[in-house]
Amino acid sequence: MKDKISEILLKINAFTVNTKEPFKFVSGILSPIYLDCRRLISFPKERKVIIDNAVKIVKNDIGLENIDIIAGGETAGIPLASWLSDRLNMPMIYVRKESKGYGKQKQTEGVLKPGQRVLLFEDMMSTGGSKINFFEGIKNDGGVMKHCLVIYEYGYEDARKELDTRGIKLHSMSDLDSVLKIGKKIGYFKDEEVEEVKEWFKDPNKWGEKFKKF
């Protein structure tokens, strides 16, 4: 599955590499590689394959009997959760990055009943910070989140551990190793770009020190 999903992400040009002017993650980490999964909304055939595989993971690895509702995080996860919930004929909610600050002060939108088991479906995971934020929002609004599904993960063990400590199991469709392997094979990435990304992954903070001007 990982190679197939990686091929799709590369086919729609979702990845960009820039070793001279790095991208900045929400966590503050500087990176030579960036994924724009939002491009999927413009590619119906490719997104169908993504959702087909998401359905397989839900049925075979998570279990339909273990979830009551599909959630998407603001903003990239909202269309993903919408497509998956429609395919599974299940209710959906979405989670804001923070509560509105007025009205009911909730972080979730839609109907989330106390104790409902939530599957969070997101585009990607790097350090896991946003996933934890969404987890807290779901928890505070009465939901129970034990599973998180992402299309892509960078593969940081510390990020997985952060989810583990909260009782969340991560399910991913593709990862950095697969993307670099397929991308190099088809000529999407240059050899030197692949090596630079690998060097970055070993120690992102150290790699980013040379770009302090950012």
N, C-alpha and C positions, 0 to 999 in steps of 0.2 A: 504493500500500500504506500509506503513512504516514497518510493521512487516514482510511482504513478502521480501522487499528489505534487511532488516536487516538480515533475515535468509540466504539470498544469500551471503551477505558479510561475515557472520560467516562461512558458508559452505565452502567458498574458503580460509578460514583462513586469511582474510584480516586484522583482528585486532590482536594486540599483547599488552599484559599488562605486565609491569615491574615496580613494586613499589619500587625497590631498586636502579635501574639505569634508571632514566627517559629519555624520548625522548625529543629532543629539536625541537620546531616548528620554522618555518622561522621567526616568530615574536619574537623569543627569549624565549617564554614561555616554561617551562619544564612541561612535561606531563607523567603520568603513563600509558597512553593508546595511541596507534599509529595505524593509518589506512593506509594500503598500497593498494589503489584502483587499482594500475597498474597491480595487479595480474589478473584483469578481462580479460586482453588480451589473457590469456592462457585458458580461460574457455568459449567456444563458446555458450553453452546452457544457462549458467548463464547470460552472457552479453546480450543475446537476450532478456531475461526477463527484464533486465535493460532498454534496448532500447525500448522495447514494452511499458513500463510504461512512458518513456520519451516522446514517441510519443503521448500518451494519455494526458499528461500534456500540451504539445504544442497545441494539438487540442482543448482540453476542457477548460484549464485554461488561456492559453496565447492567443491562436487564430492564426491560420496560416496567417490570413490576417494582423497580426500586426508585422510580421517579414519578412525580406528579405534574411537573410543570417545567417548561423550558425558559431559560432566561438569557438575555443578551445584554452585554454591557454597552453603555454609551461610548462611542457611537457605532464603531465597526461591528460590534456583536449583534446589533439590532436586526439587520436584514438576515444574518445567519440564523438567529433564533426564530425569526419569522418563517423562513423556508423550512427549517427542521420541524418546527411545531406543526406546520401545515401538513407535512408528509406523514407525521406520526399521529395527526389528529389529536394533538394535546394543547392545552392552554399555554399561553405565553405571557411573560412580563419582561420589562426591561429595567435595568438598574442604572441610575444616574451616578456620575462620578462623585457627587455630593448631594445632599438634600437641597430642595429648592429654597429653604430658608423662610418659607411662609406657608400658609395653609396647614395641611396635615403634617408637614415636616418629614414626609417619607422620602426614602431614597429610591424606592421601587415604584414603578408605574404599571397599572393593571390590577388584577385581583390576585393577591397572595394571601391565602388563608393560613392561620397559625398551624405550624407543624408540617406544612406541605414540603415535600422533598424536591429540591430544585437542581436541575442540571444547568450549569452555566456554559454557554457555547460562545467561544471567543475566537478572534482571528489568530492571535499569536501570544506567546509568553516569552519575556526576556528575564527580568529579575523577579517577576511575580507580584510586584507591588500593587498593580491595578487589580489583579485577581483577588488579592486579600482585601482591598478596599471594597470591591463588589461583594465579597463574602460577608464582610461586616455589615454592609447595607442590607443584604438579604436576611442575615441573622437578626439584626435590630428590628426588622419589619415582620419577624415571626417565622421566616422560612428556615429550612434545614438544607444546607448545601454540602454534599459529600463527594460530588463529582464535578470535574471541570474538563471540558473538551475544547481543544484548540486545533486549528488547522496546522499551525507551525510553532515549534519551540526552538530556541537557540541551544538548549541542552545544559543549562547551568544546574548542577546538582544542588547548590544552595537554594535555588528557587524552588525546586521540587521539595526540598526539606521543609521550607517555609509553609508549603501547602500541607505536607504530611503532618506537621505539628498541629494543624487545625482540623485534621481528619478528612482532608480533601485528597481524592485520588485524581491524578492528572492523566488524561488520555490525549495523545497527540497523533496527528496524521503524517507529519513530516518534520524533519529537523535539519539543522545546519549541515551536518555531515552528508546527508542525502542530497541536499541542494547543491553543495559544492561539488560533489561527485558527478551528478548529472549535468550541472552547469558547465563543468570543465569538459566533459565528454562531448557535449553538443556545441562547444565553442561560445557559450553565453558569457563565461568568465575567462579572462586571460590567466595564464599560469601564475604570473606575478600577483594578480589580484587574489587568487585562491590562497597563495602563501601568506599574503598580507592579512587576509581575514582570519586564517588559522593562527597567525601570530597574535592578532588582536584577541581572539577567543581565549588564549592561554592566560592573559592578564589584561582585561579591558582598561583598568585604571592606569596601569603602567603605559600601555599603548597610547592612551589619550593625553599623557603628560606633555607630549611634544606639540599639542595644539592648545596650549594654555590661553592663547588669545581668544579662544571661544568661551 
